[in-house]
């Protein structure tokens, strides 16, 4: 008796353009002061990037750059969230600082 396993798992590939659009949305959330939402969006991008399908060396370099940008954005957003939690009185001054 031979057992066959014909399980076909769905694979979802992500495009570089789609991840770039997600970065723009995360930046918009950050500039709107929605730091926890921005952090979630950036973390989701970091989980998505390994599934991005590229075909050229240039696109590979762009994906590497996106990883660096996402890491910096995650740290900056986490810092902004912590700062706001510590001193809610200075929300306006921090928002002005972020805009500079």
ABEGO torsion letter per residue (X at the ends): XBBBBBBBBBBBBBBAAAAAAAAAAAAAAAAAGBAAAAAAAAAAAAAAAAABBBABAAAAAAAAAAAAAAAAAAAAAAAAAAAAAABAAAAAAAAAAAAX
